């Protein structure tokens, strides 16, 4: 993401909203979409529960669970679709775990990432299909429409138009919501914003104080503001971790998620779960990798060790074969692997 693009999103986060243009009934409208307060969210919950209680025994409305059974009879939604949602979620978890195992096997790691992208795409298709089927015709969808209308009254403003009269038309509600969704900041974008400047400047300079940045309480933050606060805290923990991963991992959402999961599982032991715990006990660490991954392992060594590796490769290239003792003598002695990201793990300091 370009720096200017990040600045636009950061300004949007700081202001608590953004402008949109929509075309409705062949007329162009401009609105400002702002925050919703905790009190307003409480009122939306009240609207939903009130309408539900008033109509739960009304024969004109069918409950969502009953409607799904009708959809299955028609063949519009099947048990296979339901099972597909569950299985795809499980497959995504499995591949995320595999990535942690293949951290230095670039070819296998790419296969895992490709599978995750495919599974997530297939899962999203099923979820959208189900949401569309349930968007109309049920008591829950009737309650949700009332909530959606009131939410727009709370959050969408204009000096020229009367929002309350416009939202009476369901088509207007759909048009505005679709534009808001289209303009939404995705998870990947929000994570990049949270770990880079210019946002980090505001975040760190403010002492990570919500009120200092947004000028309101935590309970009144928008979902996007909550998201950036959450991810900023996540990256704070990553950056401050004594076993902080490489930038390649930090900047890759899937790899970092695997690293975080490994950290969580190995919180009771030393090591980050992706590199051998032997670093503090032995002079060398053996990491399973392919050719491409070996280059990243090589880069983790300090300059002196990298020089020894190059010298030994030269000796082997000239002689073809040599004894290990001779290789150690002429090649600069035994290697000591030092993780540059965590100098505290330097085994030489323990001597």
C-alpha positions in Angstrom: 0.0 0.0 0.0 1.4 3.4 -0.9 2.0 5.9 1.9 -0.6 8.3 0.6 -3.2 5.6 0.6 -2.3 4.8 4.2 -2.7 8.5 5.1 -6.2 8.6 3.6 -7.2 5.6 5.8 -5.5 7.0 8.9 -7.4 10.4 8.5 -10.6 8.4 8.2 -9.8 6.5 11.4 -8.9 9.7 13.3 -12.1 11.5 12.1 -14.3 8.6 12.9 -16.0 8.5 9.5 -15.9 9.0 5.7 -17.9 10.5 2.8 -19.7 8.4 0.3 -21.6 9.1 -3.0 -24.6 7.1 -4.0 -27.1 7.2 -6.9 -30.7 6.6 -5.9 -33.7 7.1 -8.1 -31.4 8.7 -10.8 -30.2 11.3 -8.3 -26.8 11.6 -6.7 -26.5 11.9 -2.9 -23.5 12.6 -0.7 -23.4 11.4 2.9 -21.0 11.3 5.8 -20.8 8.0 7.5 -19.8 8.3 11.2 -19.6 6.4 14.4 -22.4 4.9 16.4 -22.3 5.3 20.2 -22.7 2.6 22.8 -26.1 4.0 23.8 -27.3 3.8 20.2 -26.1 0.2 19.9 -28.1 -0.6 23.0 -31.2 1.0 21.3 -30.6 -1.2 18.2 -30.6 -4.3 20.4 -33.8 -3.1 22.0 -35.5 -2.6 18.6 -34.5 -6.2 17.5 -35.7 -7.9 20.6 -38.9 -5.9 20.8 -40.0 -6.7 17.2 -39.0 -10.3 17.7 -41.1 -10.7 20.9 -44.1 -9.0 19.3 -44.0 -11.3 16.2 -42.6 -14.6 17.3 -46.1 -16.2 17.3 -47.3 -14.3 14.2 -48.1 -16.9 11.4 -47.1 -14.4 8.8 -43.4 -14.9 9.8 -41.3 -18.0 9.7 -38.3 -18.5 12.0 -34.9 -18.9 10.4 -34.4 -22.5 11.5 -37.8 -23.4 9.9 -36.9 -21.5 6.8 -33.6 -23.4 6.4 -35.6 -26.7 6.4 -37.8 -25.3 3.7 -34.8 -24.3 1.7 -33.4 -27.8 2.0 -36.7 -29.3 0.8 -36.4 -27.0 -2.3 -32.8 -27.9 -2.8 -31.7 -24.3 -2.5 -29.6 -25.2 0.6 -28.3 -28.6 1.5 -26.7 -30.6 4.3 -23.7 -30.8 2.1 -23.5 -27.0 2.2 -23.6 -27.0 6.0 -21.0 -29.7 6.3 -18.9 -27.8 3.7 -18.8 -24.7 5.9 -17.6 -26.8 8.9 -15.0 -28.8 6.9 -13.5 -25.7 5.1 -13.0 -24.0 8.5 -11.2 -27.1 9.7 -9.0 -27.3 6.6 -8.0 -23.7 7.0 -6.9 -24.3 10.6 -4.9 -27.4 9.5 -3.1 -25.5 6.7 -2.2 -22.7 9.1 -0.6 -25.2 11.4 1.3 -26.7 8.5 2.8 -23.4 7.6 4.4 -23.2 11.1 5.9 -26.6 10.4 7.2 -25.6 7.0 8.6 -22.2 7.9 11.8 -22.8 6.1 10.4 -24.9 3.3 9.4 -22.3 0.8 7.8 -24.6 -1.8 5.6 -26.4 0.8 4.8 -23.1 2.4 3.5 -21.7 -0.9 1.3 -24.8 -1.3 -0.2 -24.2 2.1 -0.9 -20.6 1.4 -2.5 -21.4 -1.9 -4.7 -24.0 -0.2 -5.7 -21.5 2.5 -6.6 -18.9 -0.2 -8.8 -21.4 -2.0 -10.5 -22.7 1.1 -11.2 -19.1 2.3 -12.7 -18.3 -1.1 -14.9 -21.4 -1.1 -16.0 -20.7 2.5 -16.9 -17.1 1.7 -19.0 -18.3 -1.3 -21.0 -20.6 0.9 -21.5 -18.0 3.7 -22.6 -15.4 1.1 -25.0 -17.9 -0.4 -26.5 -18.7 3.0 -26.8 -15.0 3.9 -28.5 -14.1 0.7 -31.0 -17.0 1.1 -31.8 -15.8 4.6 -31.9 -12.1 3.8 -35.7 -12.0 3.3 -38.7 -14.0 4.4 -37.9 -14.7 8.0 -38.8 -13.1 11.3 -35.1 -12.5 11.9 -34.6 -10.7 8.6 -37.7 -8.5 9.4 -36.1 -7.5 12.7 -32.7 -7.0 11.0 -34.2 -4.6 8.4 -35.7 -2.4 11.2 -32.2 -2.4 12.8 -30.5 -1.6 9.6 -32.8 1.4 8.9 -32.2 2.8 12.4 -28.5 2.3 12.2 -28.4 4.4 9.0 -30.4 7.1 10.8 -27.8 7.1 13.6 -24.7 7.0 11.4 -25.4 8.6 8.0 -25.8 12.3 7.9 -26.5 15.0 5.3 -27.2 18.8 5.5 -29.4 18.5 2.4 -31.5 15.3 2.7 -33.8 13.8 5.3 -32.4 10.4 6.1 -35.4 9.2 8.1 -37.7 9.5 5.1 -35.1 7.9 2.7 -34.6 4.8 4.7 -38.3 3.9 4.5 -37.4 2.5 1.1 -35.5 -0.8 1.4 -33.8 -0.2 -1.9 -32.2 2.9 -0.5 -31.0 1.0 2.5 -29.4 -1.7 0.3 -27.7 0.9 -2.0 -26.2 2.8 0.9 -25.1 -0.3 2.8 -23.5 -1.8 -0.3 -21.4 1.4 -0.8 -20.4 1.4 2.8 -19.3 -2.2 2.5 -17.5 -1.4 -0.7 -15.5 1.3 1.0 -14.7 -0.8 4.1 -11.1 -1.3 5.1 -10.2 -5.0 4.7 -8.5 -7.0 7.4 -5.3 -7.2 5.5 -5.2 -3.4 4.9 -6.0 -2.7 8.5 -3.2 -5.0 9.7 -0.8 -3.2 7.3 -2.0 0.2 8.7 -1.5 -1.0 12.3 2.1 -2.1 11.9 3.4 0.8 9.7 3.6 4.6 9.6 1.9 7.0 9.6 -0.5 5.3 12.0 2.3 4.0 14.2 3.5 7.6 14.8 0.1 8.6 16.2 -0.2 5.3 18.2 3.2 5.5 19.8 3.3 9.3 20.3 -0.1 9.2 22.1 1.2 6.6 24.6 -1.4 4.2 23.1 -4.1 6.3 24.7 -7.5 5.9 23.0 -8.8 9.2 24.3 -5.7 11.0 23.1 -6.1 9.7 19.6 -9.8 9.6 19.0 -11.1 12.0 21.6 -13.8 9.6 22.8 -14.2 6.7 25.2 -13.4 3.1 24.1 -17.1 2.2 24.2 -17.9 4.8 21.5 -15.3 3.8 19.0 -16.4 2.7 15.5 -15.7 -0.9 14.4 -12.8 0.3 12.3 -11.3 2.2 15.2 -11.6 -0.9 17.4 -10.0 -3.0 14.7 -6.9 -0.7 14.4 -6.6 -0.6 18.2 -6.7 -4.4 18.4 -4.2 -5.0 15.6 -1.9 -2.2 16.9 -1.8 -4.1 20.3 -1.1 -7.4 18.5 1.8 -5.8 16.6 3.1 -4.1 19.8 3.4 -7.6 21.3 5.2 -8.9 18.2 7.6 -6.0 18.0 8.5 -6.2 21.7 8.8 -10.0 21.8 12.4 -11.0 22.5 12.0 -13.7 19.8 10.5 -11.3 17.3 10.1 -13.0 13.9 11.8 -11.7 10.7 10.1 -8.9 8.7 9.1 -11.5 6.1 7.0 -13.1 8.7 5.7 -9.9 10.3 4.5 -8.6 6.9 2.8 -11.8 5.9 -0.5 -12.2 7.7 -0.8 -16.0 7.3 2.8 -16.6 8.4 2.4 -14.2 11.4 -0.8 -15.9 12.4 1.1 -19.2 12.4 3.9 -17.7 14.5 1.4 -16.2 17.0 -0.3 -19.6 17.3 3.0 -21.3 17.9 3.9 -18.7 20.5 0.7 -19.3 22.3 1.2 -23.1 22.4 4.8 -22.8 23.4 4.4 -20.0 26.0 5.4 -22.4 28.7 8.7 -23.2 27.0 11.6 -21.4 25.4 11.7 -20.9 21.6 9.1 -19.5 19.2 7.9 -22.9 18.0 9.3 -22.2 14.5 13.0 -22.5 15.3 14.7 -25.2 17.4 14.9 -24.6 21.2 18.4 -25.8 21.0 19.8 -22.3 20.4 20.6 -21.7 24.0 22.1 -25.2 24.6 24.2 -26.0 21.6 26.6 -24.4 19.2 24.5 -25.3 16.1 20.8 -25.4 15.2 19.6 -27.7 12.4 16.6 -26.4 10.5 14.8 -28.5 7.9 14.5 -26.4 4.7 14.5 -26.6 1.0 17.0 -24.7 -1.2 15.0 -21.5 -1.2 14.3 -21.7 2.5 18.0 -22.3 3.2 18.8 -18.8 2.0 16.6 -17.4 4.7 18.3 -19.7 7.3 21.6 -18.5 6.0 20.6 -14.9 6.5 19.9 -15.6 10.2 23.6 -16.2 10.9 25.9 -13.4 12.0 28.4 -12.1 9.4 31.4 -14.1 10.8 29.5 -17.4 10.5 28.3 -16.6 7.0 32.0 -16.0 6.1 32.9 -19.4 7.4 30.1 -21.0 5.4 31.3 -19.3 2.2 35.0 -20.3 2.9 34.0 -24.0 3.4 32.0 -24.0 0.2 35.0 -22.7 -1.6 37.3 -25.4 -0.1 34.8 -28.1 -1.1 34.4 -26.6 -4.6 38.2 -26.7 -5.1 38.9 -30.2 -3.6 35.6 -31.9 -4.3 35.8 -33.7 -0.9 37.6 -33.2 2.3 37.7 -34.5 5.9 35.5 -32.8 8.5 38.6 -32.0 10.7 40.4 -30.3 7.8 37.3 -28.4 6.9 36.9 -27.1 10.4 40.6 -26.0 10.6 40.8 -24.4 7.2 37.2 -23.2 7.3 37.4 -21.1 10.4 36.4 -23.5 13.2 33.0 -24.6 14.5 29.9 -22.6 13.6 27.9 -20.8 16.2 24.4 -19.9 15.1 23.4 -16.5 16.4 19.8 -15.2 15.8 20.4 -11.6 14.9 16.8 -10.8 16.0 17.5 -12.0 19.5 21.2 -11.3 20.6 20.3 -12.4 24.1 20.3 -16.0 22.8 24.0 -15.7 21.7 25.5 -18.9 23.2 29.0 -17.3 23.3 27.8 -15.0 26.1 27.0 -18.0 28.3 30.6 -19.1 28.4 
